[in-house]
Amino acid sequence: MSDLETFRRETQAWLEANCPPEMRQPIRSEDDAVWGGRRAVYKDPAQKVWLDRMAEKGWTAPDWPKPYGGGGLSPEEAKILRSEMSRLGCRTPLSSFGLYTLGPALLKYGSEEQKLEHLPKLVRGEVLWCQGYSEPGAGSDLASLATRAEDKGDHFLVNGQKIWTSDAEKADWIFCLVRTDTLSKHNGISFLLIDMETPGVSVKLIRLISGYSPFCETFLDNVKVPKKNLVGELNKGWDVAKYLLSHERESLSGTGLGIGQLSLGEMAKRTVGTEADGRLDDPVLRARVALFEVRAQAFMAMSERFTDELKHERAHPAQPSVIKYFGTELNKQRYELMMDAGGSDALEWESERSLGGAHARAWLRTKANSIEGGTSEVQLNIIAKRILQLPGA
């Protein structure tokens, strides 16, 4: 028996023994996901049990090095773990934005002290991170950001405003792009880590049409940040930002797969009904769902290949734009189909039957997918210029 076959059998046995039955049920709403953080609230005690067991193995970040809390798995072993979790229907133990974005950036650019301080806490879900990139005057043209960090000897003094900072009201720390040199647009930006409890940091919720407030305005007024919280070199934060954005776009693309959720077909059967042979009792909707599932499987295969290429540094620099564009558009299609399958009940807004209008609110929330992390229009421009090499206007 090969080493990988042995690993698969051992992984199967461990997951069977350690994944609580409650964590093998499809995710119904955001409350079923675990985000972590100092003020984390767990809907079900099994969520914390599952997180702690996986974190102890390092399997919330299976391919990270063990000294930083990861599992130390090879790419092949990490694939086996994902495959076995999918086979058993295991939920993702930790849906951490920082885990998918900041973590890889710290592994590449962070100091040893930063890695040892922040990465194990990410793995264990002890700290929730948010992102301080966009500003009221710096969205698609992010490099025009104006938030200023002045060198005060042993610390930076930060002043400015960030916007669309997802979950900032719940976050413990923020990774932030700041201007440390006004003479150069791109080469005057630095990358700082800031504790949200630092005096001068304040947050204001932005309420969306869905009724939710996942985005915030974040204000930084004379915030003192220790020099040790500078990631990478001074004025070289744009390099860190670009690397992190590639991972953010990859993570945002995964929303289209509906991983851990009830399949569209099964969801539709519950509302539309079935024919005598068990097929969905709506041939047009059935065909649309089937087409979506084919596209989702193709996208999953493409994403898997991209992940392998990225880890071996063989991916095209603009490839995350392809993944991000297709994945977010796919997610919008998924929720359009969910609304169609739910019929008039899916439009209900507040009853217990609809989980407080979960589908309708989530459908409205997906409209932001093609904006956050770089708009679809920006991604298409990147694809046209850098991959297809089409001439400019």
Secondary structure as GFF3:
##gff-version 3
##sequence-region A 1 393
A	DSSP	alpha_helix	3	18	.	.	.	ID=ss1
A	DSSP	three_ten_helix	21	24	.	.	.	ID=ss2
A	DSSP	three_ten_helix	30	32	.	.	.	ID=ss3
A	DSSP	alpha_helix	45	57	.	.	.	ID=ss4
A	DSSP	three_ten_helix	66	68	.	.	.	ID=ss5
A	DSSP	alpha_helix	75	88	.	.	.	ID=ss6
A	DSSP	alpha_helix	97	100	.	.	.	ID=ss7
A	DSSP	alpha_helix	102	109	.	.	.	ID=ss8
A	DSSP	alpha_helix	112	123	.	.	.	ID=ss9
A	DSSP	beta_strand	129	132	.	.	.	ID=ss10
A	DSSP	three_ten_helix	142	144	.	.	.	ID=ss11
A	DSSP	beta_strand	148	151	.	.	.	ID=ss12
A	DSSP	beta_strand	155	163	.	.	.	ID=ss13
A	DSSP	beta_strand	173	179	.	.	.	ID=ss14
A	DSSP	beta_strand	189	195	.	.	.	ID=ss15
A	DSSP	beta_strand	201	206	.	.	.	ID=ss16
A	DSSP	beta_strand	215	226	.	.	.	ID=ss17
A	DSSP	three_ten_helix	227	229	.	.	.	ID=ss18
A	DSSP	beta_strand	230	231	.	.	.	ID=ss19
A	DSSP	alpha_helix	237	253	.	.	.	ID=ss20
A	DSSP	three_ten_helix	254	257	.	.	.	ID=ss21
A	DSSP	alpha_helix	264	272	.	.	.	ID=ss22
A	DSSP	alpha_helix	283	311	.	.	.	ID=ss23
A	DSSP	alpha_helix	319	342	.	.	.	ID=ss24
A	DSSP	three_ten_helix	343	347	.	.	.	ID=ss25
A	DSSP	alpha_helix	358	365	.	.	.	ID=ss26
A	DSSP	three_ten_helix	366	368	.	.	.	ID=ss27
A	DSSP	alpha_helix	376	382	.	.	.	ID=ss28
A	DSSP	pi_helix	383	387	.	.	.	ID=ss29
###
